[in-house]
């Protein structure tokens, strides 16, 4: 029996690839390289894009925060400065062949809210134009006087200029007159500062007399002209004083000049004048001019021989006479003693007129006495109220 030939090994047949086997083998060999290359390219592109976005947007974010911070800052006496956002450093350049880190995401700008406490920063000094001017301390305005009473047409000047006042019935009235006003400005101002109503008699040669008199009237006091006249002794009554040696024309000229030195006063009283007021012929043209202007006459009674009251009656003009001198002795205790005598006169005849001067002792005594005397039932009045009630004369 014939022997069968032995089978050839089939390793060679097993190695023979099929028609698709080479392609598949080739795909498995090339795919990792292509994928790695594609990944590197994609990462490189993403890194470039992230760097472009971060480098372009970061400055704009900072400027927006700086512009908007003053708008949303909390309203407070001291404004906190806006918070600046630190600029993020640029990412490192990508390395070829290495796997890049994920692209950094830009952090949003910090939000400033009202909950943040304001940073105590000293306020900048205001510009010179906005600095307020210093306020100068000012004295309180004077108390405006009461509205004057209605005066009938053609009424005399003393009634038009009189301080509006009506004394309550049944109370003794006291009028305080302060002579020699206007020359000693400091003490005259102290007298004006006393409670109204006082009657203040101003010397015609006082400096800035109209302004001083207006201020006193605005403070609620009544005004008079204190007319200088010749005394019996050697005392100097002041410039342009009336003297018995002058002729009638010069006496009248000096009288008119003094009467024109200011206005708003109710009448005239004599400064010194113990010699002049005793001379009826010298006094006649003076009182005649005072009466012609519709003013009242207050005789200071510097002498018992004064012709002033007698002439005032003859001219049928309003008048009154002094009852008490307050400060022949210039001490507070002496003035208070004279004020006590003034109260006695007022109780006896219903009124009293006391004359003093702007001395410190007189002003101090009056300042403490004026509130007390009213508590004792007296009423302080201007001279015009006494004249109206007791010596109308015209």
VORO-877076 format. One line per 4 residues: number of its first residue (from 0); their letters; for each residue x, y, z of C-alpha. Coordinates in steps of 0.02 Angstrom, whole numbers, plus 32768, in hexadecimal, padded with zeros to 4 digits. Each point is the difference from the previous one (the first is absolute). Layout:
N
NUM	A	X Y Z ~ ... .
% end
This chain:
394
0	XXXX	8000 8000 8000 ~ 8042 80A0 7FCC ~ 802F 807E 8087 ~ 7FAE 80AC 8005 .
4	XXXX	8075 808C 7FF5 ~ 8011 8061 80A1 ~ 7FA5 80A7 8015 ~ 8062 809C 7FF1 .
8	XXXX	8001 8070 8093 ~ 7F80 808E 7FF2 ~ 8060 8085 8054 ~ 8022 8053 7F5F .
12	XXXX	7F49 8001 7FD4 ~ 7FD6 8048 80A8 ~ 8079 808D 7FE1 ~ 7FAF 802D 7F5E .
16	XXXX	7F98 8096 8022 ~ 7F56 8019 7FC0 ~ 7FE1 8090 7F89 ~ 7FCA 8075 8091 .
20	XXXX	807F 7FCC 807E ~ 808B 8076 7FC9 ~ 7F91 8098 800A ~ 7FC4 7FD5 80AC .
24	XXXX	80AF 7FE1 803B ~ 8039 80A2 7FB6 ~ 7F70 8060 8056 ~ 802F 7FBB 80AA .
28	XXXX	80B3 8037 7FE6 ~ 7FDD 80B4 7FC3 ~ 7F6A 8032 806F ~ 805E 8028 80A4 .
32	XXXX	8078 8076 7FAA ~ 7F78 805D 7FA6 ~ 7F99 8010 809D ~ 8093 8043 8063 .
36	XXXX	8029 807E 7F7A ~ 7F4C 8038 7FF5 ~ 7FF7 8014 80BD ~ 809D 806A 8003 .
40	XXXX	7FBB 8070 7F77 ~ 7F58 8013 805A ~ 8052 802A 80A6 ~ 8072 807E 7FAB .
44	XXXX	7F6B 8055 7FAF ~ 7F9F 8005 80A4 ~ 8096 8047 805D ~ 8019 8088 7F7F .
48	XXXX	7F48 802D 8009 ~ 8000 8007 80BE ~ 809B 806E 8002 ~ 7FB0 8075 7F82 .
52	XXXX	7F5F 800C 8064 ~ 8058 801B 80A7 ~ 807C 807F 7FBF ~ 7F78 8067 7FAB .
56	XXXX	7F78 8000 8085 ~ 8062 8016 80A3 ~ 8027 80BC 7FED ~ 7F4B 8027 7FCF .
60	XXXX	7FC1 7FA8 809C ~ 8071 806B 806F ~ 7FCD 80A3 7FAD ~ 7F48 7FD6 8012 .
64	XXXX	8015 7FE2 80B8 ~ 805C 80A4 8017 ~ 7F7A 8062 7FA2 ~ 7F6C 7FB2 8055 .
68	XXXX	8042 7FFA 80B2 ~ 7FD1 80B6 802B ~ 7F4E 7FE0 7FC3 ~ 7FDD 7F69 806C .
72	XXXX	8066 8036 8096 ~ 7F96 8012 809E ~ 7FCC 80B0 802D ~ 805E 802F 809D .
76	XXXX	8057 809B 8047 ~ 80A8 7FB8 7FC4 ~ 7FFF 7FA3 7F5B ~ 806E 7F65 7FF5 .
80	XXXX	8074 7FF9 7F6A ~ 7FD1 7F7B 7F7E ~ 8051 7F56 800E ~ 8076 7FD9 7F70 .
84	XXXX	8005 7F52 7FB6 ~ 80AC 7FB6 7FEF ~ 802A 7FD6 7F4C ~ 8011 7F44 7FE5 .
88	XXXX	80AD 7FCC 7FC0 ~ 7FFF 7FBA 7F4C ~ 8007 7F41 7FF0 ~ 80A6 7FB0 7FD0 .
92	XXXX	8016 7FD7 7F47 ~ 7FD2 7F4D 7FCF ~ 8089 7F80 7FEB ~ 7FFB 7F94 7F63 .
96	XXXX	7FE1 7F4B 801F ~ 7FC9 801B 80B4 ~ 7F4F 7FFA 803A ~ 7FCC 80B3 8028 .
100	XXXX	7FA8 8030 80A1 ~ 7F49 8030 7FF2 ~ 7FE6 80B6 7FCE ~ 7FEA 8075 8097 .
104	XXXX	7F57 804E 8010 ~ 8005 80BD 8024 ~ 7FBB 8027 80AC ~ 7F6C 8078 8003 .
108	XXXX	8024 80AE 8046 ~ 7FD9 8012 80B9 ~ 7F59 804B 8025 ~ 7FFD 8095 8077 .
112	XXXX	7F67 7FFD 806C ~ 7FB9 8071 8085 ~ 802D 7F7F 8084 ~ 80B8 8030 7FF2 .
116	XXXX	8037 8073 808C ~ 8047 80A6 7FC0 ~ 80BB 8012 8011 ~ 8025 8094 8074 .
120	XXXX	805B 8072 7F87 ~ 8011 80B9 802D ~ 7F96 806C 7F8F ~ 8062 806D 7F88 .
124	XXXX	7FFE 80BA 8029 ~ 7F78 805E 7FA0 ~ 8034 8078 7F78 ~ 8018 80B5 8037 .
128	XXXX	7F63 8038 7FA5 ~ 7F95 7F85 8063 ~ 8048 802A 80AB ~ 7F76 8058 8065 .
132	XXXX	8027 80AB 8043 ~ 8019 800C 80BB ~ 7F67 8037 805D ~ 801D 8096 8066 .
136	XXXX	7FAA 7FFE 80A1 ~ 7F7A 8087 8002 ~ 7F9E 8056 808B ~ 7F45 7FDC 8006 .
140	XXXX	7F99 8080 7FA0 ~ 7FB2 808A 8068 ~ 7F4D 7FED 8033 ~ 7F93 8061 7F8A .
144	XXXX	7F96 8084 8057 ~ 7F45 7FF4 8004 ~ 7F9F 804B 7F72 ~ 7FE8 80B8 8026 .
148	XXXX	7F4F 8033 802D ~ 7F99 8051 7F7B ~ 8020 80BA 8003 ~ 7F80 8078 7FBB .
152	XXXX	8037 8068 7F69 ~ 8057 809E 803A ~ 8034 7FB6 80A7 ~ 809F 804C 804C .
156	XXXX	80A8 7FAD 7FE1 ~ 8015 7FC7 80B3 ~ 7F66 7F91 7FF1 ~ 803A 7FB9 7F5A .
160	XXXX	80AC 7FD5 8047 ~ 7FC1 7FC4 80AA ~ 8021 7F4D 8031 ~ 7F58 7FA7 7FF6 .
164	XXXX	7FD2 7FE0 80B4 ~ 7F65 7FFD 806C ~ 801E 7FF7 80BB ~ 7F86 7F8D 8059 .
168	XXXX	7F8C 8064 8072 ~ 8018 7FFE 80BB ~ 80BD 7FE3 7FFD ~ 807E 8088 802A .
172	XXXX	806C 8027 7F66 ~ 80BC 801F 7FFE ~ 805F 8049 7F6D ~ 80BD 7FE8 7FFF .
176	XXXX	8061 807D 7F94 ~ 80B8 7FE3 7FD6 ~ 8059 80A2 7FCE ~ 80A9 801C 7FA8 .
180	XXXX	7FE4 7F73 7F84 ~ 806E 7FE5 7F68 ~ 80AD 8043 8032 ~ 803B 7F6C 8068 .
184	XXXX	7FD1 7F79 7F83 ~ 8027 7F6B 806F ~ 7F94 8039 8091 ~ 7F7A 8045 7F8D .
188	XXXX	7FF1 7F52 7FB4 ~ 7FF0 7FB7 80AF ~ 7F71 8077 8023 ~ 7FAB 7FCE 7F5D .
192	XXXX	800E 7F4A 8035 ~ 7F97 801F 809C ~ 7F4B 7FC5 7FFA ~ 7F8A 8075 7FA6 .
196	XXXX	7FB0 8078 8012 ~ 807F 8084 802F ~ 800A 80B3 7FC1 ~ 80AD 8023 7FBA .
200	XXXX	8039 80B6 7FE8 ~ 8089 8016 7F7D ~ 8083 808A 7FF6 ~ 7FFB 8055 7F54 .
204	XXXX	80BD 7FF6 7FE9 ~ 800B 7F43 8019 ~ 805A 7FA0 7F78 ~ 7F8F 7FA3 7F85 .
208	XXXX	7F6A 803F 8060 ~ 7F76 7FCF 7F84 ~ 803B 7F4B 7FF9 ~ 800F 7FF4 80BD .
212	XXXX	7F54 804A 801B ~ 7FAF 7F8C 7F80 ~ 804C 7F68 8056 ~ 7FBC 803A 80A8 .
216	XXXX	7F54 801D 7FB8 ~ 8002 7F54 7FB0 ~ 8027 7FB7 80AC ~ 7F5C 8049 8041 .
220	XXXX	803C 80A0 8055 ~ 7FBD 80B0 7FED ~ 8074 808C 7FC2 ~ 8020 80B4 8035 .
224	XXXX	807C 808A 7FD0 ~ 8073 8032 808F ~ 8020 80B8 7FD9 ~ 80A4 8049 8048 .
228	XXXX	7FE8 80A1 8065 ~ 8072 806E 8068 ~ 8015 7FCD 80B7 ~ 801D 8074 8093 .
232	XXXX	80AC 7FBA 8026 ~ 8098 7FE5 7F93 ~ 7FCE 7F57 7FB8 ~ 8005 7FF1 7F42 .
236	XXXX	7F55 7FD4 7FB5 ~ 804D 7FD2 7F58 ~ 800D 804C 7F52 ~ 7F7A 8076 7FC0 .
240	XXXX	7FB1 800F 80AD ~ 7F7C 8086 801E ~ 8045 8091 8067 ~ 7FAF 809C 8045 .
244	XXXX	8086 806D 7FAE ~ 7FC3 7FD0 7F52 ~ 7F83 806B 7FA2 ~ 7F54 7FBE 7FD8 .
248	XXXX	802E 7FD7 7F4B ~ 8096 7F95 8033 ~ 7F9C 7FAA 8088 ~ 7F7B 7FD4 7F7F .
252	XXXX	8081 7FC5 7F81 ~ 8055 7F8B 807D ~ 7F58 7FC1 803B ~ 7FC8 7FD4 7F4F .
256	XXXX	80A6 7FAB 7FDA ~ 7FEE 7F92 8099 ~ 7F4B 7FD8 7FD7 ~ 8035 7FCA 7F52 .
260	XXXX	808C 7F8C 803C ~ 7F8E 7F67 7FFA ~ 7F47 7FD6 7FFF ~ 7F81 7F8B 804D .
264	XXXX	8005 8050 80AD ~ 7F6B 803F 8066 ~ 804B 809B 804F ~ 8091 805D 8050 .
268	XXXX	804E 800C 80AC ~ 8092 806A 803A ~ 80B4 7FC5 8016 ~ 8045 8065 8094 .
272	XXXX	7FB4 80AE 7FE6 ~ 7FEB 803C 80B3 ~ 802F 80B0 7FC7 ~ 7FAC 7FFF 7F56 .
276	XXXX	7F58 7FB5 8035 ~ 7FF2 8085 8088 ~ 8004 8089 7F7B ~ 7F4F 8013 7FBE .
280	XXXX	8033 806F 7F6D ~ 8083 7F84 7FC5 ~ 7F8B 7F6C 8016 ~ 7F6C 804B 7FA2 .
284	XXXX	8040 7FE7 7F4D ~ 8038 7F50 802C ~ 7F58 7FC6 8042 ~ 7FA9 805F 7F74 .
288	XXXX	805C 7F99 7F7D ~ 7FE1 7F5D 805F ~ 7F46 8028 800A ~ 7FFA 8031 7F47 .
292	XXXX	8042 7F53 7FD1 ~ 7F7C 7FAA 8069 ~ 8079 7FB7 8080 ~ 7FF2 7FF2 80BD .
296	XXXX	8070 8051 8083 ~ 804A 7FA2 8093 ~ 8051 8074 807E ~ 8094 7FAA 8053 .
300	XXXX	7FF1 807F 808F ~ 80BA 801A 8015 ~ 7FCC 809C 805F ~ 7F66 802D 8064 .
304	XXXX	7FFC 80A6 7FA3 ~ 7FE1 7FB1 7F55 ~ 7F85 8060 7F92 ~ 7FE2 7F68 7F92 .
308	XXXX	7F5C 7FC3 804A ~ 7FB6 80AD 800B ~ 8028 8023 7F49 ~ 7FBD 7F55 7FCC .
312	XXXX	7F58 802B 804D ~ 8000 80A7 7FA8 ~ 8024 7FAC 7F59 ~ 7F7A 7F7E 8028 .
316	XXXX	8076 7F76 7FD1 ~ 800F 7F52 804E ~ 807B 7FFD 8092 ~ 803B 7FA4 809A .
320	XXXX	8085 8019 8087 ~ 8080 7F8F 8050 ~ 7FD9 7FBD 80AF ~ 809E 7FA0 8034 .
324	XXXX	80B9 8000 7FCE ~ 8042 7F4E 800D ~ 80BD 800E 7FFC ~ 8045 809E 804D .
328	XXXX	8062 7F7F 8063 ~ 803D 7F7A 7F89 ~ 7FF6 7F60 8065 ~ 7F85 7F71 7FEE .
332	XXXX	7FC0 8012 80B3 ~ 7FE6 80BC 7FEB ~ 7FA1 7FE7 7F5D ~ 7F92 7F7C 804F .
336	XXXX	7FD9 8079 808C ~ 7FC8 8082 7F80 ~ 7F96 7F7E 7FA8 ~ 7FA9 7FDE 80A6 .
340	XXXX	7FD8 80BA 800B ~ 7FBC 7FF9 7F4E ~ 7F87 7F78 8037 ~ 7FC4 806D 8090 .
344	XXXX	7FDE 8093 7F8B ~ 7FA2 7F90 7F87 ~ 7F91 7FBB 808A ~ 7FDB 80AF 803E .
348	XXXX	7FD5 8059 7F5C ~ 7FDC 7F6C 7F8D ~ 809E 8013 7F97 ~ 80B8 802F 800E .
352	XXXX	8089 8034 7F85 ~ 80B2 7FD2 8030 ~ 809B 8037 7F9F ~ 80A5 7FA3 7FFE .
356	XXXX	8099 7FF0 7F92 ~ 805B 7F71 7FA7 ~ 8074 7FDC 8092 ~ 802D 7F4D 802C .
360	XXXX	7FB6 8010 80AF ~ 7F5D 8046 7FBB ~ 7FEF 7F78 7F7D ~ 8028 7F76 807C .
364	XXXX	7F82 8041 807E ~ 7F78 8011 7F7C ~ 8020 7F52 7FBB ~ 7FD6 7FAF 80A8 .
368	XXXX	7F7A 807E 8033 ~ 7F92 8000 7F64 ~ 7FBD 7F4D 8011 ~ 7FE4 8017 80BB .
372	XXXX	7F9F 80A3 7FF8 ~ 7F80 7FB7 7F8B ~ 7FE1 7F72 807A ~ 7FD8 8083 8082 .
376	XXXX	7F71 8044 7F97 ~ 8055 808E 7FA0 ~ 8000 8012 7F44 ~ 8093 8043 7F9B .
380	XXXX	7FCB 807C 7F7A ~ 804F 8077 7F81 ~ 7FFA 80BB 8024 ~ 7F7D 801B 7F7A .
384	XXXX	7F86 7F93 8064 ~ 8014 8071 8099 ~ 7FEA 809D 7F96 ~ 7F67 7FB7 7FAB .
388	XXXX	7FB0 7FD2 80A7 ~ 802D 8099 8069 ~ 8049 8092 7F9D ~ 7FB4 7FFF 7F53 .
392	XX	800C 80BC 7FEB ~ 7FE0 7FF4 7F46 .
% end
